[in-house]
């Protein structure tokens, strides 16, 4: 006879564990799947043909819910967050509420027509930029994100530097590394040192921190990972 699995609460009691809820520090908002890139590692299948984006009505409801709450940070992700029609308005409203704002940026969007004002907008409201940069060599970046993406990413980083990002403490610029395929990233601090050395030496680019991540093996990234051998 099949045994009935214990409930979550029963499992906690069984192992004499107690969960306590702490203060909520971050609200992450996924604004949709529209993106100017079609990256091979994307686990949400974002791309230029996607039309799933958050509505103004939904954003207004989120802001109204957030207004009285003590949640200091709002993290915007996608897709490319900058591509939703209400991105500029959303940044202004979050800044009015006094939130710390994170923008998960693919960099190349900053060079697209009609987005030229975005770096100045981000700097004005001291939005923290967390930028996708899977390597400091063009071969790896272009293999993962498409031909020409490395060169565009370098131009965008230099543009952000000119606005003070990565140089002034109040304008944080962080990069994100994730490996191609089914393998784990190397030590974060060692990779950060490599990134800082190579980007400064070859492109005079400054940034604050490097984050290493491993993507979830779902959707487009799952298909990529299944075609490559797993390594530690």
N, C-alpha and C positions, 0 to 999 in steps of 0.2 A: 504494500500500500504506500502511495506517495505521501511523504511528509509535507506538511504545510510550512512554508518558510516563515520565520518570525517577522513580525512587523518591524519597521525601523526603530520605533520606541522600545520594543521588546529586545531587539539586538543591542541597543545601547545599555539597557538594564543588564542583559546577560554578561556584557563585558565591563560592567560597572563604570560606564562613561556618562558624562553629563555635558551637553552642549549649552553654551551661553551665548547669547547674541550681543555683539559689540556694536559700537557706533558704525553706521554706514558711511564710508569714506568716499566712495566713487559711484556715480550713476553713469553707466555706459549706454549710449544711444546709438543703435545701428540705424543709420538714416536711409539705407537702401542698397541696391545691388548695381546701380548705374556707375560705370567707371570708364575712363578713357583707355584703359589697358585691359588685356586679357592674359593675365599671368598664369603660367603653368602650375604654380604652387597654390593658387587661390582655392580656399576650401569653401567659399560661398558662391563660386561660379560667377563672380562679378564681371562685367564687360560693357562695351558700348551699346549692345543691343538690349540690355536689361532695362525694364521700365518700372521696376518695383522701387518706388521712392516714398519716403514719409510725407504725409500731407501737412499743410499748414494747420489744419484743424487738430491733428494729432499732436503736433508740436506745441500748439497753444494749450492743449490739455496737460501735456507733460510739464510745461512751464508753470501753469497754475497749480499743479500738484506739488511741484518742487519749491515754489515761492516760500512757504512757511517752514520748510524743512532745513535742518542743519546738515546738509550734505555738501561738503566744500568743493568737490571736484566733479566736473562733467566731462566725459570722455566720448568724443565723436568719432565714429568709425563707419565703414561702408563695405564695399564700393569706395568711391571717392567722395567724401563728405562735401567737398567744395562744389560738387556738381548739382546738388539739389537747389531748386530755385530760391529757397528761403534761407540759404546758408548765411548770407551776410546779416540778415535780420536776426537769425538765431544767435549768432556771435554777439551782436549788440545787446540782445535781451539777456543772455547769460552773463555778460559783463555788467549789465545794469543790476543784476541780482548779486553781483560780487563773487561769482563763482571762479574758481580756477578752471580754465578750459584747456583740454587736450585735443589737438587735431591730428588724427592719424592720416598722414599725407603721403601720397605716392610720388611726390616731387614733380613729376612730369606735368601734372595738371596746371602747375603754376606758369607754364610756358604756353598753354593753349590760349587761342584767341578768346577774348571776353573774360579771362581770369587774371589779367595783368594786375588788377588792383588788390588781389588777395594777399600778397605778402605785406603790403602796407596796412591792410585791415587787421591782419593777425598781429602785427607789431604794435599797432595802436592800442589794441585791447590785451596785449601781453599774453597772447595765446601760446601755449607750449606746443611745439611742433615735434611729433614723433614720426620720423620719416623712414620709409622702406628703402633699404640699401643693402641688398644681399651679398655684396662683395665690393672690394675696391679695384677689381680688374674687370675690364669690359666684357671679356669672354663669358664669365659666369653670370653677370647681370643680364646680358642680352640673351643668354640661353634660357634663363628663367622668366624674363619679363618681356622679351621681344627685341628685335633689332633696333638699335638707336636709343634704347632706353637708358643705357649707361651714360652716354654723352648728354642726353637731356637732363638726367639726374644731377650730373656734375654742374651743368649750367644753373639748375634750380638751387642747388646748395650754395653756389657762389652768389646768386641773387639774394638768398636768405642772409648770407653773411653780410652783404652790403646794407641790409636793413638792420644789422646788429645781432641777428640770430647766431648762436654759437659763440659769440664774442662777449656780449653783455649778459650778466647773470640773470637779469630780469627777462631775458628773451631766450629761454632754453631751447636748444635744438639737439634732439637725440636721434640716433640712427638705430635701425633694427636689422639684425642679421638672422636669416633662417637658411638652413642647408637645403640644397637641391636633393630631392629624393628621400628615401627612408634611412636617414641617419641622424645622429644627434650632433648638436653644435659643439665646438670646442670650448675651452674655458673662456668665460666672458671677458675677464680682465686682460688676458693675453691677446684676444682678438681686438679688443678696444685699443690697445697699444699699437697693434699692427695697422688698424684703420687710421688712427691719428697720424702715425708716421707717414703712411703712404699718401693719404689725402692731402696732408700739408705739403709734403715734398713735391708731389706732381701737380697739384691743383690749387695750392694755398687755401685749402678749405679747413675751417675750424668747426668743431661741434663739441657738445658737452659729454654725453655718455653714449655707449653702445649697449643695446640690449640684445641678448641672444634668445631665440625662441625656437620651438619645434611645432610646426603646424599640425593640426588635427588631421588624421588620415581619413578624411571624408571628401566627397564630391570630386572636384577636379584634381586636388592634391592626392586623393586616394588612387586615382587612375595613374598618376605620375609615379607614385611610390611603388605601385604593384609591378611596374615595368623595370624597376631597378633593384639590385640586391641590397639586402638590409645589412648595415654595418653599425658598429657601436661608436 
